[in-house]
Amino acid sequence: MKAAVCRKFGDPLLIEDVAIASPGPGEVLVKLAACAICHSDIIFMDGGWGGDLPAVYGHEAAGIVESVGEGVDSMTPGDHVVVTLIRSCGHCHYCAQGASVACETTFHLDQQSPLSTPDGDVLKHGLRTGGFAEYVLVHDSQAVAIDRSVALDCASLLACGVLTGFGAVVNTAAVETGSSVVVIGTGGVGLNSVQGARISGATTIIAIDVSTDKLKAAQEFGATHAINAGDADVVGQVRALTGGRGADYVFVTVGSIVAINSAYALMGSTGAVVLVGMPENGVMSEFEPGNIADQSQRILGSKMGSSRVQIDIPYLVTLYQQGRLKLDELITGRYPLEDINEAIASVKRGEALRNVIVF
């Protein structure tokens, strides 16, 4: 099969013939129709989080089940599925608490990559998915069958960008009706935090970004106010829009340390900063703990929107079918696998909400 292989950090991706294993017990082989490009893929490819090479990255995917391994009864060949990086056993300490994103089980696919070159050299199964390829082999917990009426290029966005941004609001923070919300960064993830806040009933939704185009998009997705991050008094504007108190929730959806450090001053008493975007390894942030304690504030981490994919993805599909969740509008460009370098460069230049590789 064709796949985009990253051989050195920061080097261009190469299209090569890649072999993929057959599904073992509990595993599913999916022929992909689409895989969106997420900033996490780019950070990994550029070496920001380390890891082994050569590797096939890509994790925001959707396609059609080709075959299933022994014991898989949640889907059958021909099913349309969303494929995520969340791999969970369902019964470990964290899974039993409903925190499948923190599953502590080691799977067969964690120990042995299903990808190799024609010469037999092992390729890293990037982000447990390897979605920049025509096929993926994943554990069955990573795939969720969806209604065939949903276009698979739109469905691919549910695997990470939507799941993460929306889930941070609905699952991690559990934003209440009538809340005030700030979303810092209104790219592919941030717009879905805006959507999550709107659907949760937040009355004040303030989008902050350096891009005028992305702020305009945020208002189309449900933001009630937009502030350019380069303005002189962002804190003053947020407080003016929240009765002088600051926001109940501040979601940082980008991995920028400047954005993270700016968030603490935007939340009010009893408020929460929710860290969604992940900076590169070694980046440190500072806050004044006395203020956090005195004002009963919280700092929350949100990995993949604290999602339970077997529950959350069908819910998101229903919202989309009802016209309450925007997906089509998130796609900026569609590219064949051969043009993946151009698609990635567009994302790096800040031109795209989500670029999607279509097969």
C-alpha positions as CSV (number, residue, x, y, z in Angstrom):
1,M,0.0,0.0,0.0
2,K,1.0,3.7,-0.3
3,A,2.0,5.5,2.8
4,A,3.7,8.7,3.8
5,V,6.9,7.8,5.7
6,C,8.8,10.2,7.8
7,R,12.5,9.1,7.8
8,K,14.1,12.0,9.6
9,F,12.6,14.7,11.9
10,G,11.8,17.7,9.8
11,D,12.5,16.0,6.5
12,P,9.8,15.9,3.7
13,L,7.6,12.9,3.7
14,L,8.1,10.2,1.2
15,I,5.5,8.0,-0.6
16,E,6.6,4.4,-0.5
17,D,5.3,0.9,-0.7
18,V,4.5,-0.3,2.8
19,A,3.3,-3.7,4.1
20,I,0.6,-4.0,6.7
21,A,-0.1,-7.0,8.8
22,S,-3.5,-8.9,8.9
23,P,-5.8,-8.3,11.9
24,G,-5.1,-10.4,14.9
25,P,-7.5,-11.1,17.8
26,G,-9.4,-7.9,18.7
27,E,-8.0,-6.0,15.7
28,V,-9.6,-4.3,12.7
29,L,-8.2,-3.5,9.2
30,V,-9.7,-0.4,7.7
31,K,-9.4,0.9,4.2
32,L,-9.2,4.6,4.7
33,A,-11.2,7.2,2.8
34,A,-9.8,10.2,4.5
35,C,-7.3,11.3,7.2
36,A,-7.2,14.9,8.4
37,I,-3.9,16.7,9.3
38,C,-3.7,17.6,13.0
39,H,-1.0,19.8,14.6
40,S,0.0,16.8,16.8
41,D,1.1,15.0,13.6
42,I,3.2,17.9,12.6
43,I,4.9,18.3,16.1
44,F,5.8,14.6,16.0
45,M,7.1,14.8,12.5
46,D,9.2,17.8,13.4
47,G,10.7,16.0,16.5
48,G,9.0,18.2,19.1
49,W,7.9,15.1,21.1
50,G,10.8,12.8,20.3
51,G,9.9,9.2,19.2
52,D,11.3,6.6,16.9
53,L,11.8,6.8,13.1
54,P,11.1,5.9,10.4
55,A,7.3,6.3,11.1
56,V,4.0,6.7,9.5
57,Y,1.9,9.4,11.3
58,G,-1.7,10.5,10.9
59,H,-4.5,9.7,13.3
60,E,-7.6,11.6,12.4
61,A,-9.2,9.1,10.1
62,A,-12.3,7.4,8.7
63,G,-12.9,4.6,6.3
64,I,-14.5,1.2,5.6
65,V,-13.8,-2.0,7.5
66,E,-11.9,-4.4,5.3
67,S,-11.6,-7.3,7.7
68,V,-11.7,-8.1,11.4
69,G,-9.8,-10.4,13.7
70,E,-11.1,-13.0,16.1
71,G,-13.4,-11.8,18.8
72,V,-14.5,-8.5,17.1
73,D,-18.2,-8.3,17.2
74,S,-18.7,-4.5,17.3
75,M,-18.3,-4.1,13.5
76,T,-18.2,-6.1,10.3
77,P,-16.5,-5.7,6.9
78,G,-18.2,-3.0,5.0
79,D,-19.1,-0.9,8.0
80,H,-18.2,2.8,7.8
81,V,-16.0,3.8,10.8
82,V,-14.2,6.7,12.5
83,V,-10.7,5.6,13.6
84,T,-9.2,7.3,16.6
85,L,-5.9,7.0,18.5
86,I,-7.7,6.1,21.8
87,R,-6.9,2.5,22.5
88,S,-8.6,1.1,25.6
89,C,-9.2,-2.2,27.3
90,G,-12.4,-1.3,29.1
91,H,-11.5,-2.9,32.4
92,C,-8.2,-1.5,33.8
93,H,-8.1,1.0,36.8
94,Y,-8.7,4.0,34.6
95,C,-11.2,2.4,32.1
96,A,-13.3,1.3,35.0
97,Q,-13.6,5.0,36.0
98,G,-14.6,6.0,32.5
99,A,-11.2,7.5,31.7
100,S,-10.4,5.4,28.6
101,V,-7.9,8.0,27.4
102,A,-5.7,7.0,30.3
103,C,-6.0,3.2,29.8
104,E,-2.9,1.5,31.2
105,T,-3.1,-1.8,29.3
106,T,-0.3,-2.7,26.9
107,F,-1.7,-4.1,23.7
108,H,-0.2,-6.3,21.0
109,L,0.0,-3.3,18.7
110,D,1.9,-1.4,21.3
111,Q,4.6,-4.1,21.3
112,Q,4.8,-4.8,17.6
113,S,4.1,-2.4,14.8
114,P,1.9,-3.8,12.0
115,L,3.9,-1.7,9.4
116,S,7.0,-2.6,7.6
117,T,9.0,-1.9,4.4
118,P,9.2,-4.4,1.5
119,D,12.6,-5.3,2.9
120,G,11.1,-6.2,6.3
121,D,12.3,-3.1,8.2
122,V,9.8,-2.1,10.9
123,L,8.0,1.3,10.6
124,K,6.8,3.1,13.7
125,H,3.0,2.9,14.0
126,G,2.6,6.7,14.6
127,L,0.1,7.8,17.2
128,R,-1.2,4.2,17.3
129,T,-2.8,4.7,14.0
130,G,-0.5,5.4,11.0
131,G,-3.3,7.2,9.1
132,F,-1.2,8.7,6.4
133,A,-1.7,5.5,4.5
134,E,-4.3,3.7,2.4
135,Y,-5.0,1.1,5.2
136,V,-4.7,1.1,9.0
137,L,-4.6,-1.7,11.5
138,V,-6.0,-0.8,14.9
139,H,-7.5,-2.3,18.0
140,D,-11.3,-2.6,17.8
141,S,-11.6,0.0,20.7
142,Q,-10.2,2.6,18.3
143,A,-12.9,2.3,15.7
144,V,-16.6,3.3,15.9
145,A,-19.2,2.4,13.3
146,I,-21.2,5.3,12.0
147,D,-24.2,5.9,9.7
148,R,-23.2,5.5,6.1
149,S,-25.0,8.7,5.2
150,V,-22.2,10.7,6.7
151,A,-19.5,11.6,4.2
152,L,-16.2,10.0,5.4
153,D,-14.1,13.1,4.8
154,C,-16.3,15.0,7.3
155,A,-16.4,12.0,9.6
156,S,-12.6,11.9,9.8
157,L,-12.7,15.2,11.7
158,L,-14.6,13.5,14.5
159,A,-11.6,11.3,15.3
160,C,-9.6,14.1,17.0
161,G,-10.2,17.8,16.2
162,V,-13.9,17.6,17.0
163,L,-13.6,15.0,19.7
164,T,-10.9,17.0,21.5
165,G,-12.2,20.5,21.3
166,F,-15.9,19.6,21.9
167,G,-15.0,17.0,24.6
168,A,-12.8,19.5,26.5
169,V,-16.0,21.6,27.0
170,V,-18.6,18.9,27.5
171,N,-16.6,16.2,29.2
172,T,-13.5,17.7,30.9
173,A,-15.0,21.0,32.1
174,A,-18.7,20.1,32.0
175,V,-19.6,23.7,31.1
176,E,-23.0,24.7,32.6
177,T,-25.8,26.6,30.9
178,G,-25.3,30.4,31.4
179,S,-21.5,30.2,31.7
180,S,-18.9,32.5,30.3
181,V,-16.3,30.9,28.1
182,V,-13.0,32.1,26.6
183,V,-11.4,30.0,23.8
184,I,-7.8,30.9,23.0
185,G,-6.9,29.6,19.5
186,T,-9.7,29.1,17.0
187,G,-8.2,26.6,14.6
188,G,-9.6,23.1,14.0
189,V,-9.7,22.3,17.8
190,G,-10.7,25.7,19.1
191,L,-13.7,26.0,16.8
192,N,-15.0,22.8,18.2
193,S,-14.6,24.2,21.7
194,V,-16.7,27.1,20.5
195,Q,-19.3,24.7,19.2
196,G,-19.2,22.8,22.5
197,A,-19.8,26.0,24.5
198,R,-22.7,27.0,22.2
199,I,-24.3,23.6,22.5
200,S,-23.7,23.5,26.2
201,G,-25.7,26.8,26.6
202,A,-22.9,29.2,27.4
203,T,-24.2,32.7,27.1
204,T,-20.8,34.5,26.6
205,I,-18.3,32.8,24.2
206,I,-15.2,34.9,23.6
207,A,-12.8,33.8,20.9
208,I,-9.2,34.9,21.0
209,D,-6.8,34.5,18.1
210,V,-4.2,36.4,16.1
211,S,-5.9,35.6,12.8
212,T,-8.8,37.8,11.6
213,D,-10.1,35.0,9.4
214,K,-10.1,32.5,12.2
215,L,-11.9,34.9,14.5
216,K,-14.5,35.4,11.8
217,A,-14.9,31.6,11.5
218,A,-15.3,31.4,15.3
219,Q,-18.3,33.8,15.2
220,E,-19.8,31.7,12.5
221,F,-19.4,28.6,14.8
222,G,-21.0,30.3,17.7
223,A,-18.7,32.8,19.4
224,T,-20.5,35.9,20.7
225,H,-17.4,38.0,20.8
226,A,-14.0,38.0,19.1
227,I,-10.7,39.6,20.3
228,N,-7.5,39.8,18.5
229,A,-4.7,38.4,20.7
230,G,-2.5,41.3,19.6
231,D,-4.8,43.9,21.1
232,A,-3.3,46.0,23.9
233,D,-5.7,45.1,26.7
234,V,-7.1,41.6,26.1
235,V,-7.6,41.0,29.9
236,G,-9.6,44.3,30.2
237,Q,-11.8,43.3,27.2
238,V,-12.5,39.9,28.7
239,R,-13.4,41.4,32.0
240,A,-15.6,44.0,30.4
241,L,-17.5,41.2,28.7
242,T,-17.9,39.2,31.9
243,G,-19.2,41.8,34.3
244,G,-15.7,42.6,35.5
245,R,-15.2,39.1,36.9
246,G,-13.3,37.2,34.3
247,A,-14.5,34.0,32.5
248,D,-15.9,30.9,34.2
249,Y,-13.8,28.8,31.8
250,V,-10.8,29.5,29.6
251,F,-9.8,26.9,27.1
252,V,-6.3,27.0,25.6
253,T,-6.5,25.0,22.4
254,V,-3.1,25.7,21.1
255,G,0.3,24.6,22.3
256,S,1.7,28.1,22.6
257,I,3.3,28.9,26.0
258,V,2.4,32.6,25.5
259,A,-1.3,31.5,25.1
260,I,-1.1,29.3,28.2
261,N,0.5,31.9,30.4
262,S,-2.0,34.5,29.3
263,A,-5.0,32.3,30.3
264,Y,-4.7,32.5,34.1
265,A,-5.5,36.3,34.1
266,L,-8.6,35.7,32.1
267,M,-10.5,33.4,34.5
268,G,-12.6,34.7,37.4
269,S,-13.0,33.4,40.9
270,T,-14.0,29.7,41.0
271,G,-13.0,29.6,37.3
272,A,-11.0,27.0,35.4
273,V,-8.2,27.1,32.8
274,V,-8.5,24.0,30.6
275,L,-5.3,23.0,28.8
276,V,-6.1,21.3,25.5
277,G,-3.3,22.1,23.2
278,M,0.1,20.5,24.0
279,P,3.4,22.3,23.6
280,E,6.7,20.6,22.8
281,N,8.5,18.6,25.5
282,G,10.3,20.8,28.0
283,V,8.1,23.9,27.8
284,M,7.3,25.2,31.2
285,S,4.6,27.5,32.5
286,E,4.3,29.7,35.6
287,F,1.3,30.8,37.7
288,E,0.8,32.2,41.2
289,P,-0.5,29.3,43.4
290,G,-1.7,31.7,46.1
291,N,-4.2,33.3,43.7
292,I,-5.4,29.9,42.5
293,A,-6.0,28.7,46.1
294,D,-7.5,32.0,47.3
295,Q,-10.0,32.2,44.4
296,S,-10.8,28.5,44.3
297,Q,-9.7,28.3,40.8
298,R,-8.7,25.1,38.8
299,I,-6.2,24.1,36.1
300,L,-7.5,21.1,34.2
301,G,-5.8,19.0,31.6
302,S,-7.8,17.5,28.8
303,K,-6.4,14.7,26.7
304,M,-8.5,14.0,23.6
305,G,-11.4,15.8,25.3
306,S,-11.6,13.1,28.0
307,S,-13.6,11.2,25.4
308,R,-15.2,7.8,25.5
309,V,-15.3,7.2,21.8
310,Q,-18.0,4.5,21.7
311,I,-20.4,7.0,23.3
312,D,-19.2,10.4,22.1
313,I,-18.8,9.8,18.4
314,P,-22.3,8.5,17.9
315,Y,-23.5,11.6,19.8
316,L,-21.5,13.9,17.6
317,V,-22.8,12.2,14.5
318,T,-26.4,12.8,15.8
319,L,-25.7,16.5,16.4
320,Y,-24.3,16.8,12.9
321,Q,-27.3,15.1,11.4
322,Q,-29.5,17.4,13.3
323,G,-27.7,20.4,11.9
324,R,-26.4,21.5,15.3
325,L,-22.7,20.6,14.8
326,K,-20.7,22.0,11.9
327,L,-18.3,19.6,10.1
328,D,-18.3,20.5,6.4
329,E,-17.3,24.1,7.2
330,L,-14.1,22.8,9.0
331,I,-12.5,21.4,5.9
332,T,-10.3,24.0,4.2
333,G,-8.7,21.7,1.5
334,R,-8.7,18.2,0.2
335,Y,-5.5,16.6,-1.1
336,P,-4.4,13.3,-2.5
337,L,-1.8,11.4,-0.5
338,E,0.8,12.3,-3.1
339,D,0.4,16.0,-2.2
340,I,0.6,15.6,1.6
341,N,3.7,17.8,1.9
342,E,1.8,20.7,0.3
343,A,-1.2,20.0,2.6
344,I,1.1,20.0,5.7
345,A,2.9,23.2,4.6
346,S,-0.5,24.9,4.3
347,V,-1.3,24.0,7.8
348,K,2.1,25.3,9.1
349,R,1.4,28.6,7.3
350,G,-1.8,28.9,9.3
351,E,-4.0,28.9,6.2
352,A,-6.2,25.9,7.1
353,L,-8.8,25.0,9.7
354,R,-8.4,21.3,8.7
355,N,-6.8,20.0,5.5
356,V,-7.8,16.4,4.7
357,I,-6.0,13.7,2.8
358,V,-8.5,11.8,0.7
359,F,-7.8,8.4,-0.8
